[in-house]
Amino acid sequence: MNCAEFVELVTEFLDGAMGEPTELRCLVHLARCEGCETYLDQFRQTSAAVGALPGPNLPPAVRDQLLGAFRGLPRD
């Protein structure tokens, strides 16, 4: 595994949503790559900080309007 592959898979790695062989490849890469270890730590910190932010305080009518607009978007 190289750094670009790890960066692409970091969310799955943190969520525990990958198969054992891929997870093992990530762990081996992390053991050898200080840069990706730092990236993983920064990703964890950022995720925790964003998760601690309060949710938006939208009036119900605005929330409904936004949800309606997103429902109307085409799906890829």
C-alpha positions in Angstrom: 0.0 0.0 0.0 1.2 3.5 -0.7 0.3 6.8 0.8 -2.3 7.7 -1.8 -4.1 4.4 -1.3 -4.1 4.9 2.5 -5.5 8.5 2.2 -8.3 7.2 0.0 -9.2 4.5 2.6 -8.7 6.4 5.8 -12.4 6.9 6.5 -13.2 3.2 6.0 -10.2 2.3 8.2 -11.4 4.5 11.1 -15.0 3.2 10.7 -13.8 -0.4 10.8 -15.6 -0.9 7.5 -13.0 -2.8 5.5 -12.0 -6.4 5.1 -9.3 -7.9 7.2 -6.7 -8.1 4.4 -7.0 -4.4 3.5 -7.0 -3.4 7.2 -3.8 -5.4 7.7 -2.3 -3.6 4.7 -3.2 -0.2 6.3 -1.7 -1.3 9.6 1.6 -2.4 7.9 1.7 0.9 6.0 1.1 2.9 9.1 3.9 1.1 10.9 6.3 2.1 8.2 5.1 5.6 7.3 5.3 8.4 9.8 3.6 10.8 7.4 0.5 8.7 7.2 0.5 8.1 10.9 0.5 11.9 11.4 -2.3 12.2 8.8 -4.4 9.6 10.6 -3.9 11.5 13.9 -4.9 14.8 12.3 -7.9 13.2 10.7 -9.1 11.8 14.0 -8.6 15.2 15.7 -10.5 17.0 13.0 -13.3 14.5 13.0 -13.6 14.8 16.8 -13.6 18.6 16.6 -16.3 18.7 13.9 -18.4 16.2 15.7 -18.3 18.4 18.8 -19.8 21.4 17.0 -23.4 22.2 17.7 -25.8 21.4 14.9 -27.4 24.1 12.8 -30.2 26.0 14.4 -32.5 26.5 11.4 -36.1 27.5 11.6 -38.3 24.5 10.7 -39.5 26.1 7.5 -36.0 26.7 6.2 -35.0 23.1 7.2 -38.0 21.7 5.2 -37.1 23.9 2.2 -33.5 22.7 2.2 -34.5 19.0 2.6 -37.0 19.4 -0.3 -34.3 20.9 -2.5 -31.9 18.1 -1.8 -34.6 15.5 -2.5 -35.1 17.0 -5.9 -31.5 16.6 -7.0 -30.6 13.9 -9.5 -28.7 10.9 -8.1 -25.5 9.7 -9.7 
